[in-house]
């Protein structure tokens, strides 16, 4: 009986000792947790999301002047638009967005320039086939500038038709056409918001419109602002001083990148306040085969990143007299 009592006492002592030890260990562990808390799960997720945002990129390809009348229309009617784009299609399809200058209206009116005498007045009056917008969409050219000196070749009616055909094909457009609507476009690509503004030197209030639009788009808080210009002197290889000063003013007003069109030749580029200026990309789709300079074009691949950095890659093209545009490098 005494042995049983001793065993019970010993067992009780062990239980009490174990309980004291467990209580002490628990309190000690809680103090350590309070001193060194584990980061909340939401904090870790937010940190990963922040890093993920920094790696987001939007790759946009800028091309120059596109004209689908005269010889280009004739080739397209015989061989199809696919033939025109065949040699550049892979590059176009690899981009998040392709942007170019649509050098004329899309209407259901018959062509005036087709078969006209070179250098005559009719030779410079353009209208593009009604399927042009759809063909551009197929080639991944989903945003076009219409603020240029040929968009009103068929008047206000032609402009309205152009907008209708572009909208029906789900193509976005922007440009100063003498109206207040659709002067700029904002596209969000892979979480990066990019604003596209046009400066059209053939608009009476072109400069002020572009500066006003630069101010307006800032209210939408874009990550980048691109100014796509239609300016300069045709067939020259360097910008004039007036356009250089204007480019600087656009950058000082908020532009992150300037892309130029209209001269039909590749012009020089430069950096101003760490921003890139391409004064002219030259031709992309055109039938100006009278000069090697007008048969050359520059495509600019801009990779926009959320850290406000833009990486550039340049591609050169050659416009063959069979209507095709070929990558040369």
Buried (B, 14 or more C-beta within 10 A) or exposed (E): EEEEEEEEEEEEEEEEEEEEEEEEEEEEEEEEEEEEEEEEEEEEEEEEEEEEEEEBBBBBBBBBBBBBBBBBBBBBEEBEBEBBBBBBBEBBEEBBBBBBBBBBBBBEBEBBBBEBEEEEEEBBBBBBBBBBBBBBBBBBBBBBBBBBBBBBBBEEEBBEBBBBBBEEBEBBBBBBBBEEEBBBBBBEBEEBBBBBBBBBBBBEEBBEBBBBBBEEBEEEEBBBBBBBBBBBBEEBBBBEEEBBEBBBBBBEBBBBBBBBBBBBBBBEBBEBEEBBBBBBBBBBBBBBBEEEBBBBBBBBBBBBBBEEEBEEEEBBBBBEEEBBBEEEE
